[in-house]
Every structure is written in C-alpha cells, then in structure tokens.
Amino acid sequence: MWAFTLACSQQSAGPVTFAMHPEFMLQPPWDKVAQVNACQYTQDGKCHTLDGFILHYTYGIDFDAHGESTPGKMGAWRFDKRSFVAKYPTLAAVPMPTHENIRREYPLTYELVRMIREAIPYLRDATASTPAVPRNANKRRTKRRRKRKP
C-alpha cells in the first residue's frame, strides 16, 4: 500500500488524483453493517446508503462479556490474524462469537468470522504439491505426505 501511494505521488505529470469511494472497502469491527452512510443523492433528493464492495480485515476483533466491541483491549471473545503468523488457524481456535449482541449489533464482524471459519478447512501447507482438500471432506482424514529431504 505504501509503495503504491508513493509511486502515485512521484509521477512526472504530478501526483495522481483519485475519486474516493467510501463504500469500496468495509473494515469490521468499525463498519458494523454492509452498507455505508455515504450519501448518494438521487433524483428524489433523498440520501441513500451504499453497499460495500469488499471486506478488508485489518484490525483485531475483540468483544467483552456483554458483546460490546473493545478496540485495542483483549476481550472475552477475540480473533486476531496476528495470532496465526506461524500456523494456520483451526476451527477450535476461531470459535463463532456466541453473544447475541455481536450478531445483532455487529453483523458484518459476525459474517467475517463465519467466512473465515468456512475457509479454514481448505487451508494447506503452502509447500504441498497436492491441491487443497477440506480436512473434513467425506468425513475422512487425508494423510499429508512428508517431503523427503535431498
């Protein structure tokens, strides 16, 4: 991101300018729902919310025991991608948030965690030569081959 920004600022014709679209990227837990309060006035003169395009998972997600977001503080329920820099997450390590307030007040965060959990069975060793197969495919375990050292 920084390289792109710096490259755009150093163009010979002058800095590149962009039209900003606040609805382009949603960032849970700050964005709570899939729509953005960026008014787009239509012919009827009313302000309409805009649907977001992508989820950008940036921040750790923490909630206290009451289902309230606790940014910057470890909560009773937490998910942070930085916890998995050396290993893949497992379904056990990424439980669904159970407090009803999270599902009701932060549906976008709830959906992000659901999608991450949906993807977890498809993760594989990046050095493996076989395609990714869900760990629970056909309710049987697949054996991973160990590569022989040369």
LUMBAVO-491237 format. One record per residue: residue number from 1; x, y, z of N, C-alpha, C in turn; residue in three letters. Coordinates in nm, 2 decimals. Layout:
<rs>
[NUM; [X; Y; Z]; [X; Y; Z]; [X; Y; Z]; ala]
...
</rs>
This chain:
<rs>
[1; [0.08; -0.12; 0.00]; [0.00; 0.00; 0.00]; [0.09; 0.13; 0.00]; met]
[2; [0.19; 0.12; 0.08]; [0.28; 0.24; 0.08]; [0.35; 0.26; -0.05]; trp]
[3; [0.40; 0.15; -0.11]; [0.47; 0.17; -0.24]; [0.37; 0.22; -0.34]; ala]
[4; [0.25; 0.18; -0.35]; [0.15; 0.23; -0.44]; [0.13; 0.38; -0.42]; phe]
[5; [0.11; 0.42; -0.30]; [0.09; 0.56; -0.26]; [0.21; 0.65; -0.30]; thr]
[6; [0.33; 0.60; -0.27]; [0.45; 0.68; -0.30]; [0.47; 0.69; -0.45]; leu]
[7; [0.45; 0.58; -0.52]; [0.46; 0.58; -0.67]; [0.36; 0.68; -0.73]; ala]
[8; [0.24; 0.68; -0.68]; [0.14; 0.78; -0.74]; [0.18; 0.92; -0.71]; cys]
[9; [0.25; 0.95; -0.60]; [0.28; 1.08; -0.57]; [0.40; 1.13; -0.65]; ser]
[10; [0.48; 1.04; -0.71]; [0.60; 1.08; -0.78]; [0.59; 1.07; -0.93]; gln]
[11; [0.47; 1.07; -0.98]; [0.46; 1.07; -1.13]; [0.50; 1.20; -1.19]; gln]
[12; [0.56; 1.19; -1.31]; [0.62; 1.31; -1.37]; [0.51; 1.42; -1.41]; ser]
[13; [0.39; 1.38; -1.43]; [0.29; 1.47; -1.46]; [0.22; 1.53; -1.34]; ala]
[14; [0.28; 1.49; -1.22]; [0.22; 1.54; -1.10]; [0.15; 1.42; -1.03]; gly]
[15; [0.12; 1.44; -0.90]; [0.05; 1.34; -0.83]; [-0.08; 1.29; -0.89]; pro]
[16; [-0.10; 1.16; -0.89]; [-0.22; 1.10; -0.94]; [-0.33; 1.14; -0.84]; val]
[17; [-0.45; 1.18; -0.89]; [-0.56; 1.20; -0.81]; [-0.67; 1.09; -0.83]; thr]
[18; [-0.74; 1.07; -0.72]; [-0.84; 0.96; -0.72]; [-0.97; 1.01; -0.67]; phe]
[19; [-1.07; 0.95; -0.72]; [-1.21; 0.97; -0.67]; [-1.23; 0.87; -0.55]; ala]
[20; [-1.26; 0.93; -0.44]; [-1.27; 0.84; -0.32]; [-1.41; 0.78; -0.32]; met]
[21; [-1.41; 0.65; -0.28]; [-1.54; 0.58; -0.27]; [-1.55; 0.51; -0.13]; his]
[22; [-1.61; 0.58; -0.04]; [-1.61; 0.52; 0.10]; [-1.68; 0.39; 0.11]; pro]
[23; [-1.76; 0.36; 0.01]; [-1.83; 0.23; 0.01]; [-1.75; 0.12; -0.04]; glu]
[24; [-1.63; 0.15; -0.10]; [-1.55; 0.05; -0.16]; [-1.50; -0.06; -0.06]; phe]
[25; [-1.45; -0.02; 0.05]; [-1.39; -0.11; 0.15]; [-1.45; -0.10; 0.29]; met]
[26; [-1.50; -0.21; 0.34]; [-1.56; -0.21; 0.47]; [-1.46; -0.28; 0.57]; leu]
[27; [-1.44; -0.23; 0.69]; [-1.34; -0.28; 0.78]; [-1.41; -0.31; 0.92]; gln]
[28; [-1.45; -0.44; 0.93]; [-1.51; -0.47; 1.06]; [-1.40; -0.47; 1.17]; pro]
[29; [-1.42; -0.44; 1.29]; [-1.55; -0.41; 1.35]; [-1.60; -0.27; 1.34]; pro]
[30; [-1.51; -0.18; 1.28]; [-1.55; -0.04; 1.27]; [-1.68; -0.02; 1.19]; trp]
[31; [-1.68; -0.09; 1.08]; [-1.80; -0.09; 1.00]; [-1.89; -0.21; 1.05]; asp]
[32; [-2.01; -0.18; 1.09]; [-2.09; -0.28; 1.16]; [-2.18; -0.35; 1.06]; lys]
[33; [-2.22; -0.29; 0.95]; [-2.31; -0.35; 0.85]; [-2.25; -0.33; 0.71]; val]
[34; [-2.31; -0.40; 0.62]; [-2.26; -0.40; 0.48]; [-2.29; -0.28; 0.40]; ala]
[35; [-2.35; -0.18; 0.46]; [-2.38; -0.05; 0.39]; [-2.31; 0.06; 0.45]; gln]
[36; [-2.28; 0.16; 0.38]; [-2.20; 0.28; 0.42]; [-2.29; 0.40; 0.42]; val]
[37; [-2.27; 0.48; 0.53]; [-2.35; 0.61; 0.54]; [-2.29; 0.72; 0.45]; asn]
[38; [-2.25; 0.69; 0.33]; [-2.20; 0.79; 0.24]; [-2.32; 0.83; 0.15]; ala]
[39; [-2.37; 0.95; 0.17]; [-2.49; 0.98; 0.09]; [-2.47; 0.99; -0.05]; cys]
[40; [-2.55; 0.93; -0.13]; [-2.55; 0.94; -0.27]; [-2.70; 0.99; -0.30]; gln]
[41; [-2.71; 1.12; -0.33]; [-2.84; 1.18; -0.36]; [-2.89; 1.14; -0.50]; tyr]
[42; [-3.01; 1.10; -0.50]; [-3.07; 1.05; -0.63]; [-3.17; 1.16; -0.67]; thr]
[43; [-3.24; 1.13; -0.78]; [-3.33; 1.23; -0.84]; [-3.44; 1.27; -0.74]; gln]
[44; [-3.48; 1.18; -0.65]; [-3.58; 1.21; -0.55]; [-3.53; 1.30; -0.44]; asp]
[45; [-3.40; 1.33; -0.44]; [-3.34; 1.42; -0.34]; [-3.31; 1.35; -0.20]; gly]
[46; [-3.33; 1.22; -0.20]; [-3.31; 1.15; -0.07]; [-3.17; 1.09; -0.07]; lys]
[47; [-3.12; 1.08; 0.05]; [-2.98; 1.02; 0.07]; [-3.00; 0.87; 0.09]; cys]
[48; [-2.93; 0.80; 0.01]; [-2.94; 0.65; 0.01]; [-2.80; 0.60; 0.06]; his]
[49; [-2.81; 0.49; 0.14]; [-2.68; 0.43; 0.18]; [-2.63; 0.35; 0.06]; thr]
[50; [-2.50; 0.32; 0.06]; [-2.44; 0.25; -0.04]; [-2.39; 0.11; 0.01]; leu]
[51; [-2.40; 0.01; -0.08]; [-2.35; -0.12; -0.04]; [-2.20; -0.12; -0.05]; asp]
[52; [-2.13; -0.19; 0.04]; [-1.99; -0.20; 0.04]; [-1.95; -0.31; -0.07]; gly]
[53; [-1.82; -0.30; -0.11]; [-1.78; -0.40; -0.21]; [-1.69; -0.51; -0.15]; phe]
[54; [-1.60; -0.47; -0.07]; [-1.51; -0.58; -0.01]; [-1.49; -0.56; 0.14]; ile]
[55; [-1.46; -0.67; 0.20]; [-1.42; -0.67; 0.34]; [-1.27; -0.66; 0.35]; leu]
[56; [-1.22; -0.57; 0.42]; [-1.07; -0.56; 0.44]; [-1.05; -0.58; 0.59]; his]
[57; [-0.99; -0.70; 0.62]; [-0.97; -0.74; 0.76]; [-0.84; -0.68; 0.80]; tyr]
[58; [-0.84; -0.58; 0.88]; [-0.72; -0.50; 0.92]; [-0.70; -0.52; 1.07]; thr]
[59; [-0.80; -0.50; 1.15]; [-0.78; -0.49; 1.30]; [-0.82; -0.62; 1.36]; tyr]
[60; [-0.76; -0.64; 1.48]; [-0.80; -0.75; 1.57]; [-0.95; -0.72; 1.61]; gly]
[61; [-1.02; -0.83; 1.64]; [-1.16; -0.81; 1.68]; [-1.17; -0.86; 1.82]; ile]
[62; [-1.22; -0.78; 1.91]; [-1.23; -0.81; 2.05]; [-1.37; -0.76; 2.10]; asp]
[63; [-1.43; -0.85; 2.18]; [-1.56; -0.82; 2.24]; [-1.56; -0.86; 2.39]; phe]
[64; [-1.62; -0.77; 2.47]; [-1.62; -0.81; 2.61]; [-1.74; -0.91; 2.64]; asp]
[65; [-1.76; -0.95; 2.77]; [-1.86; -1.05; 2.80]; [-2.00; -1.00; 2.77]; ala]
[66; [-2.02; -0.87; 2.75]; [-2.15; -0.82; 2.72]; [-2.17; -0.80; 2.57]; his]
[67; [-2.08; -0.85; 2.49]; [-2.09; -0.84; 2.34]; [-2.06; -0.70; 2.29]; gly]
[68; [-1.99; -0.62; 2.36]; [-1.95; -0.48; 2.32]; [-1.81; -0.49; 2.26]; glu]
[69; [-1.78; -0.42; 2.16]; [-1.65; -0.41; 2.10]; [-1.55; -0.34; 2.19]; ser]
[70; [-1.43; -0.40; 2.21]; [-1.33; -0.34; 2.29]; [-1.20; -0.31; 2.21]; thr]
[71; [-1.21; -0.22; 2.12]; [-1.09; -0.20; 2.03]; [-0.96; -0.17; 2.11]; pro]
[72; [-0.86; -0.23; 2.08]; [-0.73; -0.21; 2.15]; [-0.71; -0.28; 2.28]; gly]
[73; [-0.82; -0.35; 2.32]; [-0.81; -0.42; 2.45]; [-0.85; -0.57; 2.43]; lys]
[74; [-0.78; -0.66; 2.49]; [-0.82; -0.80; 2.47]; [-0.96; -0.82; 2.54]; met]
[75; [-1.05; -0.88; 2.47]; [-1.18; -0.91; 2.52]; [-1.21; -1.05; 2.56]; gly]
[76; [-1.33; -1.08; 2.61]; [-1.37; -1.21; 2.64]; [-1.37; -1.30; 2.52]; ala]
[77; [-1.40; -1.24; 2.40]; [-1.40; -1.31; 2.27]; [-1.31; -1.23; 2.18]; trp]
[78; [-1.22; -1.30; 2.12]; [-1.12; -1.23; 2.03]; [-1.08; -1.32; 1.91]; arg]
[79; [-1.06; -1.24; 1.80]; [-0.99; -1.30; 1.68]; [-0.90; -1.20; 1.63]; phe]
[80; [-0.77; -1.24; 1.61]; [-0.68; -1.15; 1.55]; [-0.59; -1.24; 1.46]; asp]
[81; [-0.58; -1.20; 1.33]; [-0.50; -1.27; 1.24]; [-0.35; -1.28; 1.28]; lys]
[82; [-0.31; -1.19; 1.36]; [-0.17; -1.19; 1.40]; [-0.14; -1.30; 1.50]; arg]
[83; [-0.24; -1.37; 1.55]; [-0.22; -1.48; 1.63]; [-0.18; -1.61; 1.55]; ser]
[84; [-0.19; -1.60; 1.42]; [-0.17; -1.71; 1.33]; [-0.06; -1.69; 1.23]; phe]
[85; [0.05; -1.61; 1.27]; [0.15; -1.59; 1.17]; [0.24; -1.71; 1.15]; val]
[86; [0.25; -1.80; 1.25]; [0.33; -1.92; 1.24]; [0.26; -2.05; 1.21]; ala]
[87; [0.13; -2.04; 1.22]; [0.05; -2.16; 1.20]; [-0.09; -2.12; 1.14]; lys]
[88; [-0.15; -2.22; 1.08]; [-0.29; -2.20; 1.03]; [-0.39; -2.19; 1.15]; tyr]
[89; [-0.49; -2.12; 1.13]; [-0.60; -2.12; 1.24]; [-0.67; -2.25; 1.22]; pro]
[90; [-0.73; -2.30; 1.33]; [-0.82; -2.42; 1.33]; [-0.96; -2.37; 1.37]; thr]
[91; [-1.05; -2.45; 1.34]; [-1.19; -2.42; 1.38]; [-1.20; -2.40; 1.53]; leu]
[92; [-1.13; -2.48; 1.61]; [-1.13; -2.47; 1.75]; [-1.07; -2.34; 1.80]; ala]
[93; [-0.97; -2.29; 1.72]; [-0.90; -2.16; 1.76]; [-0.98; -2.04; 1.72]; ala]
[94; [-1.08; -2.06; 1.63]; [-1.16; -1.95; 1.59]; [-1.31; -1.98; 1.61]; val]
[95; [-1.35; -1.97; 1.73]; [-1.49; -2.00; 1.76]; [-1.58; -1.89; 1.71]; pro]
[96; [-1.70; -1.92; 1.68]; [-1.80; -1.82; 1.64]; [-1.83; -1.74; 1.77]; met]
[97; [-1.85; -1.61; 1.76]; [-1.89; -1.53; 1.87]; [-2.03; -1.57; 1.91]; pro]
[98; [-2.06; -1.60; 2.04]; [-2.18; -1.65; 2.08]; [-2.28; -1.55; 2.14]; thr]
[99; [-2.23; -1.43; 2.18]; [-2.32; -1.33; 2.24]; [-2.41; -1.28; 2.14]; his]
[100; [-2.54; -1.27; 2.17]; [-2.64; -1.23; 2.07]; [-2.62; -1.08; 2.03]; glu]
[101; [-2.56; -1.00; 2.12]; [-2.54; -0.86; 2.08]; [-2.44; -0.85; 1.97]; asn]
[102; [-2.34; -0.94; 1.96]; [-2.24; -0.93; 1.85]; [-2.31; -0.96; 1.72]; ile]
[103; [-2.40; -1.06; 1.72]; [-2.47; -1.09; 1.59]; [-2.57; -0.98; 1.55]; arg]
[104; [-2.63; -0.92; 1.65]; [-2.73; -0.82; 1.62]; [-2.67; -0.68; 1.59]; arg]
[105; [-2.57; -0.64; 1.67]; [-2.51; -0.51; 1.66]; [-2.39; -0.50; 1.56]; glu]
[106; [-2.32; -0.61; 1.54]; [-2.20; -0.62; 1.46]; [-2.22; -0.73; 1.35]; tyr]
[107; [-2.32; -0.73; 1.27]; [-2.34; -0.84; 1.18]; [-2.23; -0.86; 1.08]; pro]
[108; [-2.16; -0.75; 1.04]; [-2.05; -0.76; 0.94]; [-1.93; -0.84; 1.01]; leu]
[109; [-1.90; -0.81; 1.13]; [-1.80; -0.89; 1.20]; [-1.84; -1.03; 1.21]; thr]
[110; [-1.96; -1.06; 1.25]; [-2.01; -1.20; 1.26]; [-1.99; -1.27; 1.13]; tyr]
[111; [-2.03; -1.20; 1.02]; [-2.02; -1.26; 0.88]; [-1.87; -1.29; 0.84]; glu]
[112; [-1.78; -1.19; 0.88]; [-1.64; -1.21; 0.85]; [-1.59; -1.33; 0.92]; leu]
[113; [-1.62; -1.35; 1.05]; [-1.57; -1.47; 1.12]; [-1.63; -1.60; 1.06]; val]
[114; [-1.76; -1.59; 1.02]; [-1.82; -1.71; 0.96]; [-1.75; -1.75; 0.83]; arg]
[115; [-1.71; -1.65; 0.75]; [-1.64; -1.67; 0.62]; [-1.50; -1.73; 0.65]; met]
[116; [-1.43; -1.67; 0.75]; [-1.30; -1.72; 0.78]; [-1.31; -1.87; 0.83]; ile]
[117; [-1.41; -1.90; 0.91]; [-1.43; -2.04; 0.95]; [-1.47; -2.13; 0.83]; arg]
[118; [-1.54; -2.08; 0.74]; [-1.57; -2.16; 0.62]; [-1.45; -2.19; 0.54]; glu]
[119; [-1.35; -2.10; 0.54]; [-1.23; -2.12; 0.46]; [-1.12; -2.21; 0.53]; ala]
[120; [-1.13; -2.22; 0.66]; [-1.03; -2.29; 0.74]; [-1.00; -2.43; 0.69]; ile]
[121; [-1.11; -2.51; 0.67]; [-1.08; -2.65; 0.62]; [-1.01; -2.66; 0.49]; pro]
[122; [-1.00; -2.55; 0.41]; [-0.93; -2.56; 0.28]; [-0.79; -2.51; 0.29]; tyr]
[123; [-0.74; -2.47; 0.41]; [-0.60; -2.43; 0.42]; [-0.51; -2.55; 0.41]; leu]
[124; [-0.40; -2.53; 0.35]; [-0.30; -2.64; 0.34]; [-0.16; -2.58; 0.35]; arg]
[125; [-0.07; -2.67; 0.36]; [0.07; -2.63; 0.36]; [0.11; -2.57; 0.23]; asp]
[126; [0.16; -2.45; 0.23]; [0.19; -2.38; 0.10]; [0.29; -2.45; 0.02]; ala]
[127; [0.37; -2.54; 0.08]; [0.47; -2.62; 0.00]; [0.41; -2.75; -0.05]; thr]
[128; [0.29; -2.78; -0.02]; [0.24; -2.91; -0.07]; [0.21; -2.91; -0.22]; ala]
[129; [0.23; -3.02; -0.28]; [0.21; -3.03; -0.42]; [0.07; -3.07; -0.46]; ser]
[130; [-0.01; -3.11; -0.36]; [-0.14; -3.16; -0.39]; [-0.24; -3.04; -0.37]; thr]
[131; [-0.35; -3.04; -0.44]; [-0.45; -2.94; -0.42]; [-0.51; -2.94; -0.28]; pro]
[132; [-0.56; -2.83; -0.24]; [-0.62; -2.82; -0.11]; [-0.75; -2.90; -0.11]; ala]
[133; [-0.77; -2.98; -0.01]; [-0.89; -3.05; 0.01]; [-0.94; -3.02; 0.15]; val]
[134; [-1.07; -3.00; 0.17]; [-1.11; -2.97; 0.31]; [-1.08; -3.09; 0.40]; pro]
[135; [-1.03; -3.05; 0.52]; [-0.99; -3.15; 0.61]; [-1.10; -3.25; 0.65]; arg]
[136; [-1.22; -3.21; 0.64]; [-1.33; -3.29; 0.68]; [-1.41; -3.34; 0.55]; asn]
[137; [-1.35; -3.34; 0.44]; [-1.41; -3.39; 0.31]; [-1.45; -3.54; 0.33]; ala]
[138; [-1.57; -3.57; 0.30]; [-1.62; -3.71; 0.31]; [-1.60; -3.77; 0.45]; asn]
[139; [-1.58; -3.68; 0.54]; [-1.57; -3.73; 0.68]; [-1.45; -3.82; 0.70]; lys]
[140; [-1.35; -3.80; 0.63]; [-1.23; -3.89; 0.65]; [-1.11; -3.79; 0.64]; arg]
[141; [-1.01; -3.84; 0.71]; [-0.89; -3.75; 0.71]; [-0.80; -3.79; 0.59]; arg]
[142; [-0.74; -3.69; 0.53]; [-0.64; -3.72; 0.43]; [-0.50; -3.71; 0.49]; thr]
[143; [-0.42; -3.80; 0.45]; [-0.28; -3.80; 0.50]; [-0.20; -3.70; 0.42]; lys]
[144; [-0.12; -3.63; 0.49]; [-0.03; -3.54; 0.43]; [0.10; -3.61; 0.40]; arg]
[145; [0.15; -3.60; 0.28]; [0.28; -3.66; 0.25]; [0.39; -3.57; 0.31]; arg]
[146; [0.49; -3.63; 0.36]; [0.61; -3.56; 0.40]; [0.71; -3.56; 0.29]; arg]
[147; [0.76; -3.44; 0.26]; [0.86; -3.43; 0.16]; [1.00; -3.49; 0.21]; lys]
[148; [1.06; -3.56; 0.13]; [1.19; -3.62; 0.16]; [1.30; -3.51; 0.15]; arg]
[149; [1.38; -3.51; 0.24]; [1.49; -3.41; 0.23]; [1.60; -3.47; 0.13]; lys]
[150; [1.65; -3.38; 0.05]; [1.75; -3.42; -0.05]; [1.88; -3.47; 0.01]; pro]
</rs>
